[in-house]
Amino acid sequence: MELVVAFTIMLILTTMAVPLARAKLRAERERELRTALREVRNAIDKYQDNCYAGYFGPPKAGTNCYPESLDILVEGVKLAQSADGKKLRLLRRIPRDPFTNTKEWGLRSDQDDPDSQSWGGQDVFDIYTKTQEKAPDGTAYSTW
């Protein structure tokens, strides 16, 4: 009888712990997503600021001083004033998307519709996660 009571108590405690663990895991992924989005968006903004300041030479037509891809932020851009070919790198690496577990992000050009799920290819104005999951408040993570 004692074993039945002990197992029943263990079962109740376990069923209470599983939802808490899932909520904690989701909160951790949300935090990682916010951090990754902030990191890349800051790098895009720094790229644009440096482009407007003329550090990269004349901007490529149609890019509005935004990077052409995320890889440029990692590989670096040659400084126009540097005789020795010094590059300015704005990201160490492209962060991993915690929901898709890849480094593949959805991209938006400044000429794309703000809610567009396809990239026009002109430049990289913004990024978003490609997951279809929704936050507990009902908003899609791809709109963050």
Secondary structure, DSSP 8 states (H G I E B T S, - for coil): -HHHHHHHHHHHHHHHHHHHHHHHHHHHHHHHHHHHHHHHHHHHHHHHHHHHTTTTSS--TTSTT--SSHHHHHH-EE-TT-TT--EE---SS---BTTTTBS--EEE-TTS-TT-SS--SS---EEE-----B-TTS-BGGG-
